[in-house]
C-alpha cells in the first residue's frame, strides 16, 4: 500500500473533532432527555399522548431549520459558522429545563433546542463530506455517529448516578447538563478549520427550481426510503415509558438509553466501514429486519428486562442504518448542493418522525404499549416490501 493510498484511508482530524463535539453535546442533551418523559408524566402530569406530541413536534422542528441552514451553507460556501450558531443555541436552552415551571416552558425549550440542532445539522453533515474522501465517507459518518452515541450513553449514566446521589432532584441534574454543552461549543470554535473553497461560479439560490433540478432521482429515492423508514421508528421516549410500565424504578430508567446507545455506538463505525464495500439497499433491509425484531420483543415482553433486551436490539438497528442514510445522501447529491440535500432529507424525515410519534402516542393512550410496538413492526415490513420492489439506483460517489 502506497503512502498516498494510506493517507486517503485515514480519517482527517476534523472528523474526530466533529465527533467529539457531538459527543459532548449528546452528553448534555441525554442527561435531560433520559429523564424528561418521566418528568413530564410523573411531575408535570402530562399524558403519554402529550409526550408523543411534544417529542414529535420537537423532532420535526429541527428538519425545518435544516433546510434553510443547509441551503444557506451552500450559498455562502461556508459550514462552520452555522454549526457554531446551532450548537450555541442548543447550549443556551439547557438552563431552561431546570428553571421551567410548566409544560409550556418545556415545550418552548425543546423546540428551541431542536431549532439549534436543525441549524447545525445539515452544515455539519455536509462538512463531514467536505472533509472526507469519497472512498472512506461511510467510515467518516460512522465514526462521527459512533462518538455522538458514546455521549448518548454517557449522558444517561450520569443522570442515573446524579439522580441516586441527589434523591431524584430533577432540576439539579438538569443544571449539570449546561457544562458539556458549553464545552462542545468551545471545542467547535477552536478545533475546526473549514477547507477553503475557491469561488469558481456565480452564487445562486440553492432552493430555486433550477438548483433543485440538479438533485437526481437517486437522491429523491433515498429521501423517500428515509421517510418510510422513519415511520417504522418513533421517538425513543416510548422505550422509557415501556420500561416504567414494566416496573423499572424512575432513578434507573436512563439505563434503557445507556444500553441502547452502547449497542448503537459499538455498531455504528463497523457498519459505516461496511457500507463503503456493501450494497446500501441490502444493508438497510438488514437494519429493518433488526428493528422488526426489536419491536416484537418490546411488544411481547411486559417486564422491564424485556425492554432492556429490546433496547439493545433497537440500538443495533440504529448503528446499522443512521450513518448509512447520511452516506447515501452524500453520494447522491451534487457537491455544491450537499447542505441543501441534507436539509430536505431531514425535513421529510422530521415530518415522518412527528407522524410516527403522534400515532405511537395515540396507540399507547387508547390501546396500550403492545399495540404501539406491533404497529412499528408492521411499518418495518411495509418498508422492506417497498424496498424489495424498488429497482436499485445507480449511485456514484461525488
Buried (B, 14 or more C-beta within 10 A) or exposed (E): EEEEEEEEEEBBEBBBBBBBBBBBBBBBBBBBBBBBBBBBBEEBEBEBBBBBBBBBBBBBBBBBBBBBBBBBBBBBBBBBEBBBBBBBBBBBBBBBBBEBEEBEBBBEBBBBBBBBBBBBBBBBBBBBBBBBBBEBBBBBBBBBBBBBBBBBBBBBBBBBEBBEEBEBEBEBBBBBBBBBBBBBBBBBBEBBEBEEEEEEEEEEEBBEEEBBEBBBEBBBBBBEBBBBBBBBBBBBBBBBBBBBBBEBEBBBBBBBBBBBBBBBBBBBBBBBBBBBEBEBBEBBBBBBBBBBBBBBBBBEBBEBEBBBBBBBBBBBBBBBBBBBBBBBBBBBBBEBBBBBBBBBBBBBBBBBBBBBBBBBBBBBBEEEBBBBBBBBBBBBEBBBEEBEEEEEBEBEBB
